Amino acid sequence: MNHPQPVARRLFDLTEPICLVNFFSDEPNEAMARLGFRNYWDGYFAGRAAPLGRVPAEVVDAAFYSFAAGEVARHIPRVWDTTTPEAAYAARQRGCVAALRRILGDVVETTELARAAGLLAEASVSASPQGRVMYAGLRALPMPEDPVTRLWHAANMLREHRGDGHVVALVSQQISGTEAHVLSALDMDIYPAESFGRIHHLPKEHLAAVMDGLRARGLLDASGRMTAAGRETKARIEALTDALAEAPYEGLTPTALEELISLLEPISARLRAAITSTA
C-alpha cells in the first residue's frame, strides 16, 4: 500500500472524529447528567474510567497519564457514589451513538457504514491487550451488534489502544503528562504553552516548574519555545506512538484495509464538518 503516512496515523485521522463526538456534542453530556452528574469532568472520569471498574484514583491517574497531581482524585472514586461503572459506560455509549446518528443522518442506515463498522471492529480486536490497560478494559466488553454502536465502540477501543502506546512513548522519553501538553501546545503553535486549555487552569507555580524543567533539559528555550532537541523529542514520541498503534490494522488484509479507509473517509469528513461548525 502506498500511503503518505503510517497506516496507524491515517486511521487515527479517520477514526478520531468518531470518538470526538464525546467532547463536542450535547448528547453525551446530557446522558451523563441524567445519571446525576452536575459537571463535565465528573461525567468524563466516570465514563472513560468505567471499564477499569472501581479502582483507586492512583490507578486511573496512571492509566490516563495526562492529568496533573490531584486532578483525578477530585473525581475518582467519588463519582461511584452517584452511579456504577456499568451505568456510566452505558450512558457514555448511548450519548455518543445518539450524537453520531444525528450528525450522520441517513448515512447510518447504509450498507457502507455497516461494512465500515464491521471492518473497524475486526481491527479493534486484532491486537494483543498485553501492556494496554485501557484497551484491555474496553476489549473485555461485548462487541455491540448495532452498526453505529459498533462503529463507536471499535473506534473508542482503537483510540485507547493508541493512547496506551502513547503513554509508553512518553515514558520512554521521560516526558510527564503535563510536559506532554506543553510540547503538544507548542507543536500546534499555541504560545505561550501555559495558555493551552488542558493546562491553563493549573497553579502558576506548578506550570513554572514544568517549564523550568523542560528548559533545564534543553527542550525549551528561554522564551518558552521548543528547541531543536524539543522538536526531535516530540517527533520521536509521535513516531513511536504510530509504530505501537499499527498492530490492530495488521489483522486486516491489504484489500480490506484499503476498503476500510475508503469507507471511513466520507464518515470522517461529515463528522469533521460538524466539529468545525461548533468550534
C-alpha positions as CSV (number, residue, x, y, z in Angstrom):
1,M,0.0,0.0,0.0
2,N,1.2,3.5,-0.9
3,H,0.2,5.7,2.0
4,P,1.9,9.1,2.6
5,Q,1.5,8.4,6.4
6,P,1.9,5.3,8.5
7,V,-1.3,3.3,8.4
8,A,-2.0,3.9,12.1
9,R,-1.7,7.7,11.6
10,R,-4.1,7.6,8.6
11,L,-6.6,5.5,10.6
12,F,-6.2,7.8,13.6
13,D,-7.1,10.8,11.4
14,L,-10.2,8.9,10.2
15,T,-11.4,7.4,13.5
16,E,-10.7,10.3,15.8
17,P,-13.8,12.3,14.7
18,I,-15.9,9.3,15.6
19,C,-14.6,9.5,19.2
20,L,-14.6,13.3,19.4
21,V,-18.5,13.4,19.5
22,N,-18.0,12.6,23.2
23,F,-16.3,16.0,23.6
24,F,-18.1,18.4,21.3
25,S,-21.7,17.1,21.2
26,D,-24.5,17.7,23.7
27,E,-25.9,14.2,23.8
28,P,-23.1,12.5,25.8
29,N,-23.1,15.3,28.4
30,E,-26.9,15.0,28.7
31,A,-26.7,11.3,29.1
32,M,-24.2,11.7,32.0
33,A,-26.3,14.4,33.5
34,R,-29.3,12.1,33.6
35,L,-27.2,9.8,35.8
36,G,-26.9,12.7,38.3
37,F,-23.6,14.3,37.3
38,R,-23.6,18.1,37.6
39,N,-20.3,18.9,35.9
40,Y,-18.5,17.8,32.8
41,W,-15.4,16.4,34.5
42,D,-17.4,14.1,36.8
43,G,-19.0,12.6,33.7
44,Y,-15.7,12.4,31.8
45,F,-13.9,10.5,34.5
46,A,-16.9,8.2,35.2
47,G,-17.5,7.4,31.5
48,R,-13.9,6.9,30.5
49,A,-12.7,5.1,33.6
50,A,-15.7,2.9,33.8
51,P,-14.2,-0.2,32.0
52,L,-11.5,-0.3,34.7
53,G,-14.1,-0.8,37.4
54,R,-14.0,0.7,40.9
55,V,-10.2,1.2,41.1
56,P,-8.4,3.8,43.2
57,A,-7.6,7.3,41.8
58,E,-4.0,6.3,41.5
59,V,-4.8,3.6,39.0
60,V,-6.9,5.9,36.8
61,D,-4.2,8.5,37.1
62,A,-1.6,6.1,35.9
63,A,-3.7,4.8,33.0
64,F,-4.8,8.3,31.8
65,Y,-1.4,9.7,32.5
66,S,-2.2,13.2,31.2
67,F,-3.6,14.8,34.4
68,A,-1.7,16.8,37.0
69,A,-1.3,15.6,40.6
70,G,-4.6,15.6,42.4
71,E,-6.9,16.2,39.4
72,V,-8.1,12.6,39.1
73,A,-8.6,12.3,42.9
74,R,-11.1,15.1,42.8
75,H,-13.5,12.8,40.9
76,I,-12.4,9.2,41.5
77,P,-13.8,7.3,43.5
78,R,-16.4,10.0,44.4
79,V,-18.2,9.5,41.1
80,W,-19.1,6.0,42.1
81,D,-21.3,7.4,44.9
82,T,-23.6,8.7,42.0
83,T,-23.7,5.7,39.7
84,T,-22.0,2.4,38.8
85,P,-19.2,1.9,36.3
86,E,-21.6,-0.2,34.2
87,A,-24.2,2.5,34.1
88,A,-21.6,5.2,33.4
89,Y,-20.2,3.4,30.4
90,A,-23.6,2.6,29.0
91,A,-24.6,6.3,29.3
92,R,-21.5,7.4,27.6
93,Q,-22.0,5.0,24.8
94,R,-25.7,5.9,24.4
95,G,-24.9,9.6,24.2
96,C,-22.1,9.2,21.7
97,V,-24.2,6.9,19.5
98,A,-27.1,9.4,19.6
99,A,-24.7,12.2,18.5
100,L,-23.4,10.0,15.7
101,R,-26.9,9.2,14.5
102,R,-27.9,12.9,14.5
103,I,-24.8,14.1,12.7
104,L,-24.5,11.3,10.1
105,G,-28.2,11.3,9.3
106,D,-29.2,8.9,6.5
107,V,-25.6,7.6,6.4
108,V,-26.3,5.5,9.5
109,E,-28.7,3.2,7.6
110,T,-26.3,2.5,4.7
111,T,-24.6,-0.8,4.0
112,E,-21.3,1.2,3.7
113,L,-21.5,2.3,7.3
114,A,-22.3,-1.3,8.4
115,R,-19.4,-2.6,6.4
116,A,-17.1,0.1,7.9
117,A,-18.2,-0.8,11.4
118,G,-17.6,-4.5,10.7
119,L,-14.1,-3.9,9.4
120,L,-13.2,-1.5,12.2
121,A,-14.5,-4.0,14.8
122,E,-12.3,-6.7,13.2
123,A,-9.3,-4.5,13.5
124,S,-10.1,-3.4,17.0
125,V,-9.9,-6.9,18.4
126,S,-6.8,-7.9,16.4
127,A,-4.2,-6.6,18.8
128,S,-2.8,-8.1,22.0
129,P,-4.1,-6.5,25.2
130,Q,-0.8,-7.1,26.9
131,G,0.5,-3.9,28.5
132,R,-2.6,-2.0,27.3
133,V,-4.7,-1.3,30.3
134,M,-7.3,1.0,28.8
135,Y,-7.6,-1.1,25.7
136,A,-7.9,-4.3,27.7
137,G,-10.7,-2.8,29.8
138,L,-12.7,-2.0,26.7
139,R,-11.9,-5.2,24.9
140,A,-13.4,-7.2,27.8
141,L,-16.8,-5.6,27.0
142,P,-19.1,-7.3,24.4
143,M,-18.9,-6.0,20.9
144,P,-22.2,-4.3,20.0
145,E,-24.5,-5.7,17.3
146,D,-25.9,-2.3,16.1
147,P,-23.7,-1.0,13.4
148,V,-23.5,2.6,14.7
149,T,-22.8,1.5,18.2
150,R,-20.2,-1.0,16.9
151,L,-18.6,1.8,14.9
152,W,-18.2,4.0,18.0
153,H,-17.1,1.1,20.3
154,A,-14.5,-0.1,17.9
155,A,-13.2,3.5,17.3
156,N,-13.0,4.0,21.0
157,M,-11.1,0.8,21.5
158,L,-8.6,1.8,18.9
159,R,-8.3,5.3,20.4
160,E,-7.4,3.8,23.8
161,H,-5.1,1.3,22.2
162,R,-3.2,4.1,20.6
163,G,-3.4,6.1,23.9
164,D,-1.8,3.2,25.8
165,G,1.0,3.2,23.3
166,H,1.4,7.0,23.5
167,V,1.9,6.6,27.3
168,V,4.7,4.1,26.6
169,A,6.3,6.6,24.2
170,L,6.1,9.4,26.7
171,V,7.6,7.3,29.4
172,S,10.4,6.2,27.1
173,Q,11.3,9.9,26.6
174,Q,10.8,10.7,30.3
175,I,8.0,13.2,29.5
176,S,5.3,13.7,32.1
177,G,1.7,14.2,31.3
178,T,1.9,18.0,31.8
179,E,5.1,18.2,29.9
180,A,3.4,16.4,27.0
181,H,0.7,19.0,27.0
182,V,3.3,21.8,26.8
183,L,5.1,20.1,23.8
184,S,1.7,19.5,22.1
185,A,0.6,23.1,22.6
186,L,3.8,24.4,21.1
187,D,3.6,21.9,18.2
188,M,0.1,23.3,17.5
189,D,1.6,26.9,17.6
190,I,-0.2,27.7,20.8
191,Y,2.0,30.2,22.6
192,P,2.6,30.6,25.4
193,A,2.1,27.0,26.1
194,E,0.7,27.8,29.6
195,S,-2.4,29.2,27.8
196,F,-3.3,25.7,26.4
197,G,-6.8,24.7,27.5
198,R,-5.7,21.4,29.0
199,I,-3.2,23.1,31.4
200,H,-4.1,26.8,31.7
201,H,-6.0,26.2,34.9
202,L,-3.1,24.6,36.8
203,P,-1.4,26.5,39.6
204,K,1.1,29.0,38.1
205,E,3.9,27.7,40.4
206,H,3.4,24.2,39.0
207,L,3.4,25.3,35.4
208,A,6.5,27.4,36.0
209,A,8.3,24.4,37.5
210,V,7.3,22.3,34.5
211,M,8.6,24.9,32.1
212,D,11.8,25.3,34.0
213,G,12.3,21.5,33.9
214,L,11.9,21.4,30.2
215,R,14.3,24.3,29.8
216,A,16.9,22.6,32.0
217,R,16.7,19.6,29.7
218,G,17.2,21.7,26.6
219,L,13.8,21.0,25.2
220,L,12.6,24.6,25.5
221,D,14.5,27.9,25.1
222,A,14.5,30.9,27.4
223,S,11.3,32.3,25.7
224,G,9.4,29.0,26.2
225,R,9.5,27.8,22.7
226,M,10.7,24.3,21.5
227,T,14.3,23.9,20.7
228,A,15.7,21.6,18.0
229,A,16.1,19.0,20.8
230,G,12.5,19.5,21.9
231,R,11.2,19.1,18.3
232,E,13.3,15.9,17.9
233,T,11.9,14.5,21.2
234,K,8.3,15.3,20.1
235,A,9.0,13.6,16.7
236,R,10.3,10.5,18.4
237,I,7.2,10.3,20.6
238,E,4.9,10.6,17.7
239,A,6.8,8.1,15.6
240,L,6.8,5.5,18.4
241,T,3.2,6.2,19.0
242,D,2.4,5.4,15.4
243,A,4.6,2.3,15.4
244,L,2.9,1.0,18.5
245,A,-0.5,1.6,17.1
246,E,0.0,-0.4,13.9
247,A,-0.9,-3.9,15.4
248,P,-4.7,-3.7,15.1
249,Y,-4.5,-3.0,11.4
250,E,-2.3,-5.9,10.7
251,G,-5.3,-8.0,11.4
252,L,-6.9,-6.8,8.1
253,T,-5.8,-7.8,4.6
254,P,-4.3,-5.0,2.5
255,T,-7.5,-5.1,0.4
256,A,-9.8,-4.9,3.5
257,L,-7.6,-2.1,4.9
258,E,-7.9,0.0,1.7
259,E,-11.7,-0.7,1.7
260,L,-11.9,0.5,5.4
261,I,-10.1,3.7,4.6
262,S,-12.3,4.4,1.6
263,L,-15.5,3.8,3.7
264,L,-14.4,5.9,6.6
265,E,-13.4,8.9,4.5
266,P,-16.9,10.3,4.0
267,I,-18.0,9.4,7.5
268,S,-15.0,11.2,8.9
269,A,-15.5,14.2,6.6
270,R,-19.1,14.7,7.8
271,L,-18.1,14.5,11.4
272,R,-15.2,16.9,11.0
273,A,-17.5,19.4,9.3
274,A,-19.8,19.1,12.4
275,I,-16.8,19.7,14.7
276,T,-15.8,22.8,12.7
277,S,-19.3,24.2,12.8
278,T,-19.4,24.0,16.6
279,A,-15.9,25.4,17.2
